[in-house]
Every structure is written in structure tokens, then in C-alpha cells.
């Protein structure tokens, strides 16, 4: 035997659970920051652009100064309900090269 109010109660619980799930924050990562193990392979005065590209990867962007620099940028964004995404963390790794690379 099913009670008449039982279906309404279940529907109310389902709607409440869906509303709570819709208000859950979602986190997304953008960009690339090398792992510490990969960065440990970079040796000051010895590593070249070729070895850094092989060991660490290609940069997110590069500098225009003499010798140049490579920048690896990673960001974490929080998306919540109808609000605009908000950056909650940013990491930047810069590797500089001399005129010889």
C-alpha cells in the first residue's frame, strides 16, 4: 500500500537534491605548469632551449628581451552558479636564457 503523500515527499527531496547539486562549485584548471620533477632537470648554465623543451615542455609564452625567457602559466578557476568564473590560484614559472640560448 502506497500513501498519497509519499510521492510528493519523494519529489520534494529530489528537487532539493538537484537544487543543491546546481549550487556546487566547479573547479577548472587552465594552462600548464611543469612538475617539480621536470623542473629539477633544468641545470643553470647548462640547460639549453632544446633540453628545456624536451624535459619541461613548450612554454605558454615567451619573452621578447635579449636571450628571452619562457613562461609557464597555470590558473585554477572556480565556477559557481550563474556568477562569472573567478581565478582562485595562479602559478607562474619563468626560465630565462642568455644570448646563446
C-alpha positions as CSV (number, residue, x, y, z in Angstrom):
1,X,0.0,0.0,0.0
2,X,1.4,3.4,-1.0
3,X,0.5,6.5,0.9
4,X,-0.8,9.5,-1.1
5,X,1.8,11.9,0.3
6,X,4.7,9.6,-0.3
7,X,5.1,10.6,-4.0
8,X,5.1,14.3,-3.1
9,X,7.7,13.8,-0.4
10,X,10.0,11.9,-2.8
11,X,9.6,14.6,-5.5
12,X,10.3,17.3,-2.9
13,X,13.5,15.5,-1.8
14,X,14.6,15.1,-5.5
15,X,14.1,18.8,-6.2
16,X,16.0,19.7,-3.1
17,X,18.9,17.4,-4.1
18,X,19.0,18.8,-7.6
19,X,19.0,22.4,-6.3
20,X,21.9,21.6,-4.0
21,X,23.8,20.0,-6.9
22,X,23.3,23.1,-9.0
23,X,24.9,25.2,-6.3
24,X,28.0,23.2,-6.1
25,X,31.2,24.9,-7.2
26,X,33.1,23.5,-10.1
27,X,36.9,24.0,-10.4
28,X,38.7,24.0,-13.7
29,X,42.4,24.2,-14.5
30,X,43.8,26.2,-17.4
31,X,47.3,26.4,-18.7
32,X,50.4,24.3,-17.8
33,X,52.9,24.4,-15.0
34,X,55.7,21.8,-15.1
35,X,56.0,19.3,-12.3
36,X,58.8,19.8,-9.8
37,X,60.5,16.6,-11.0
38,X,60.7,18.1,-14.5
39,X,62.0,21.4,-13.3
40,X,64.7,19.6,-11.4
41,X,66.2,18.5,-14.8
42,X,66.9,22.2,-15.6
43,X,70.5,23.0,-14.8
44,X,71.5,26.6,-14.5
45,X,74.3,27.4,-17.0
46,X,74.0,24.0,-18.8
47,X,70.4,23.6,-20.0
48,X,69.6,24.9,-23.4
49,X,66.3,25.8,-25.1
50,X,66.3,22.4,-26.7
51,X,66.9,20.5,-23.5
52,X,64.3,22.5,-21.6
53,X,61.7,21.9,-24.4
54,X,62.4,18.2,-24.2
55,X,62.4,17.9,-20.4
56,X,59.9,20.5,-19.3
57,X,57.8,21.2,-22.5
58,X,57.0,24.1,-24.6
59,X,56.1,27.4,-22.8
60,X,52.8,29.1,-22.6
61,X,54.5,32.3,-23.8
62,X,58.0,33.7,-24.4
63,X,59.7,37.0,-23.6
64,X,61.0,39.4,-26.2
65,X,64.1,40.6,-24.4
66,X,67.6,39.6,-25.4
67,X,68.1,36.0,-24.7
68,X,64.5,35.7,-23.9
69,X,62.6,33.8,-21.3
70,X,60.0,31.1,-21.3
71,X,56.9,31.4,-19.1
72,X,54.7,28.5,-17.9
73,X,51.4,29.8,-16.5
74,X,48.7,27.7,-14.8
75,X,45.4,29.0,-13.3
76,X,42.6,27.5,-11.3
77,X,39.1,28.9,-11.7
78,X,36.0,28.5,-9.5
79,X,32.7,28.4,-11.4
80,X,29.7,28.9,-9.1
81,X,26.0,29.1,-10.1
82,X,25.4,31.9,-12.5
83,X,28.4,34.0,-11.5
84,X,31.3,34.7,-13.6
85,X,34.3,32.4,-13.1
86,X,36.8,33.6,-10.5
87,X,40.5,32.9,-10.6
88,X,41.5,31.4,-7.2
89,X,45.1,30.4,-7.9
90,X,47.8,31.2,-10.4
91,X,51.3,29.8,-10.7
92,X,54.0,31.2,-13.0
93,X,57.3,29.6,-13.8
94,X,59.9,31.6,-15.7
95,X,63.0,30.2,-17.2
96,X,65.5,32.8,-18.6
97,X,68.1,32.1,-21.3
98,X,71.2,34.1,-22.2
99,X,72.1,35.3,-25.7
100,X,73.3,31.8,-26.7
101,X,70.1,30.0,-25.6
